[in-house]
Each structure stands twice: as C-alpha cells, then as structure tokens.
Amino acid sequence: MALSVVLITHDAAAELPQCLASVAFADEVVVVDSGSNDGTREVATRYGARVITKEWLGFGRQKQFAVEQAAHDWVLCLDADERVSPELASSVVRALQAPATPVYRMARCNRFLGRWLRHGEGYPDWSPRLFDRRQARWSDDEVHEKVLYAVTPGTLKGDLLHESGEDIGRYLEKQNRYTALAAAVLHRRGQRAGLAELTLSPLLRFFKFYLLRLGFLDGLPGLVHISIGCMNSFMKYAKLIELQRSQG
C-alpha cells in the first residue's frame, strides 16, 4: 500500500528537519501550513514535501483537511516536533504490506525536561496515527482532537518520539491556550463545572498517572509533568466557571 505522511505546521522550521528525515520511507509527504513566518514552507520543500497553505481551522479540522489533500488513502499523521523511530518505521512498512486492520496505533514517547518519560501520562500515550482515511477521520474538535473509527486498531512496535524543544515558560503558554480552548468547547456544549470538578479532577488525575501508572519512576521530570497536567485540569474548569458567570 502506498503511504502519505501528513503534517500541519506553523513556525516549525526548527523541528521539521528531524521529523521529515524520519519518514523518508513514505511515498509522499504533505505539509499544510497556516501562515508560518520562519521558513517552515521552505524547509518542507527542501525535504521534498508538497506544501499547501491553509488558514487555521482548529486542530481537528486542520488535520482532517491535511488528510484529504493526500494522494493516497493510507496516511500517517504526525506533528512537526515528532519523529518516527527506526523500529516504528519498519513496523509501518510491514503493516502496509498486508494490512490486518484499517487503523493502527503506536506508543508515543514524550521527552520532558531532558528525559524520555516511560511512565505516567508520558508513556505509552497510545496514538492511532496510521489509518485508511476511507474508514477513519479526525474529529472536528478545536483542541484535544482525536481519530474517529469503528474498528479494533492494530498495534505497531516502536515509538513515535515527541521531542519538544520548549522550555517550561513556552510549555506553560501553550497549555494556557489549550485550557482556554477546552473550556470554550465545554461551554458551547452546555457543560457546567463547580467545586467538585475543580477539586476532584486534578486529584484523580494525579492518583491515576503518578501513582497507578508509576509516574514517580520518571523522577523530577515526571513529577513536574503530571503537576502541570493536574494544573491544566484545574484551570480548564476554572475557565469554564468564568465563562458560566460572564455569559450565563
């Protein structure tokens, strides 16, 4: 089966070379860019990608737009700060020789504060990224988008490596944007929050990922990572409450 790798980008020139170099096995690479000013499009072109400019639609719709631009039905969806490990690349190639299912998931390994997280929220972070677009698609969610499908996905060996070069300040800025978007989505859906959500959501998240899923084994980076995740849960509902009180 022929494979298209698809990405959405915005000011990703620094991360893109490693990502594109890791998918040299693909039949084509499609990069959908939303107005970068740092040479992202030029970098993508230099690596042989087909570049399309598209105004920002929100994460889910932007990724689905990118999928629809692919020349082939089998797509592998990546972010610019991710790269395919050699073991995962081999698994993708083998799976496409005789697909047993239209959707495959892979373990996503996150690097945080200089350490590859192997527990908690950081790993295995199962992600269905390889699929036949005729039987799966991205949701329309503005944030926390997901692949929608009605089959049992296969599991690929090897890791999808997420190596963000962000410092804590930039990471927190991104999380602030994400929690605001998530709160707005919940508000539009009519969901409400109160004291229970503010208190229980962060506590349950900490218990699940730091204790049950052994996040403490990732040392200080693991503690900081889950602490920010718990703060995100709190801030999402705090912003939802703010919207409730300001807009009714």
N, C-alpha and C positions, 0 to 999 in steps of 0.2 A: 504494500500500500504506500502511495506517495504521501509525504508529510509536509504540512505547512506549519512553521513556528510563527506565532503572532504575539506582538507586544504592543502595549500602549506606553507612550513616553511623554515626559515634559521635563526639560532641562536635565537630561540624564546622560550627558556626554561622558562624564567621568566613569559611570558604572557600565555603560553599554559595551565597550570592547570585550571585557571578560565574558559577558553574557553571550554575545554573538559568536565569539570564538568557541564557546562550549557547544554550539548547535550546528557545527559545520556539516554534520551528517544529514541535515534536513534538506528536502528538495527545494524549499524556498523559505524566505523569512520576510514577514510583513510587519512593518513598523508604522503604527498610527500615532502621529504626533499632534499634540494640542497646543502648538504655538511656542515651541522652545526658542530660547534666545542664546543658547550656549554652544551651538554647533552640533546638537544632537542629530539633526537630519543629515548633516554632512558625514558624521561618524557612521551612521547606519548605512548610508550609500557606499561608503568606503569598504564596508564589510559585505557588500553585495545584497543588502536588503532592499526590498521595494518599499518606498516611503510614501505615506498618504497623510495629508494634513486634514485634521477634523477638529472643529470646535468642541470643547469639553461638554460631554453629555451626562456626566456622573460615572462612577466606576463601572457599574454593571452594564449600562447601555454602551459605554465606550468600548468595553471589552467585547461585547457582542457584535458591535459594528466591525471591530477588527477581525473577528472570526468570519464574518460574512464577506470580507474582502479577500479571503484566502482562495487560492486557485484549487486547493484540494480539500476533500471532505474531512480527512483526518487532520486534526490540529493539536498542537502543543502550545498551551498558553503560558507565557512567562511574564515576569516583571523585569525591568531593566537591572535591578540590583540582585537578581538571581542568576545562578548558573547551574548547568546540568553536569553532575559528576560523571566521570568516565563509566562507572558501573551503571548509573541510570541511563546514560546514552546507549549502552549495549542492550539494556533491558527494553528500551523503547524500540530499537531496531528489531529485536527478536519478536516483540509483541506484534508488530505490524506485519511480520511475515505471514502470520496466520492468526488474526485477532480472535480471541475467545469471547470477547465482550466489547460493546461499543464505548465503554468508559473505563479508564484506568486511573488509579490513584497512586500517589508516591509520597514518601516521607519527606517533609520539608524541615531542614535543619537550619536553625537560626543562630547567627553569630551576634553576641551582645557583650559589650564591654570587653572585647577582645577574646571572648571564649565561645566555643561552639556549645550551645545548650543541648543536653542529651536527655533531659527530663522535663517535668512540669508542662507549662504551656509551650515551651520551646521545641519539644520533640516528642513523638514523631510528627505532630502537626499535619496529619494526613490531608493531602490536597489532590482532588480529582482534576488533573490538568490536561491529560491526553484523552481526547474523545472524538467520536464521529459526530460532526455537527448536525447530521440528519437526525440524531437521536438524543442530543443533549444541547444545552444552551446556557448562557449566563443569565442570571436573574436581572431584573431592572433596578435593583437596589442602588441607591446613590453611594452607599458605603457598606462594607461587610457583605459584598456581593458573593454569590455562590453559583456553582454549576448545578443546573437542574437536570435530573434524569430519573428514569423509572426502571432501572436495572440494578443488578448487583455488580459493583465495579470490580475489576481485577486489581491486583496489587503488584506494582513493579519493584524490583530490587534496585537499591541505590538511592542516593539522596539528592534532592533539589536543594542546593546550597543558597541560603539567603544571607548575603554578606553586606549588610548596610554599613556605609562609612560614616553614618551620622554620629555626632556627639550627643550627649544627654539633652542639651538645650534644643537642638533641632528635632530630636526624637519626641520631646515633650510638646513642641509646637505642632508636630504632625498629629499627635494624639489629641491635642486640644481641638484641632479641626475635625478629626474623626468623631469625637464625642458630641460635638455640636451638630454634625450631620446626622448622627444616630438619634439624638434627641428630637431633631426636627422630623425625622421619619416616623418615630413613635407617636409624636404629637399629631401628625397628619392622619395616622391610623386610629386615632382616638384613644390610645393607651394612656393611662394615668399612673402617677407614682406618688409615693408618700414615704413615711418614716420606715416602713418595712423594707421597701426596695433600697432606700439609702443605706440601711444598716446591714441587711441580710445578704444582699448581692455581693458586696466586697468580701464579707466573711466567708460565704460559701465558696467563692472563687479561690480564696487563699487556702481553705481547707482542702479543696479538690486538687489544686495544682501543686501547692507547695508541700503538702503532707501526703495525700493519697498517691499522687503521681511523682513523688520523690524529688520535687524541685529543689529541695535543700541540698541535694547531691551536686548541684551545679555551683555551689559556693556563693560568694558575694554577688556575682553577676546574676545568678538565679534568683536570689532574694530581691535584688533591685528590679529585675524584670517582672516578677509576679507582683511586687509592690506597686509598680506603675500600672499593671493590669487591674489591680484592685481599685486604685485611684480612678482609673477610667470608668469602671462600673459605677463608682460613687458619682463622678462628675456627669456621666450620661443622665442619670436620674435627677441630679440636682438641676441640670439644664432643662430637663423635661418639666420639672416643677416650676421653674422660672417661666417657661412658655405657658404652662397652665394658668399661672397667676396673671401674666401680662396679656394673654389673648383669650382667656376663658375656656 
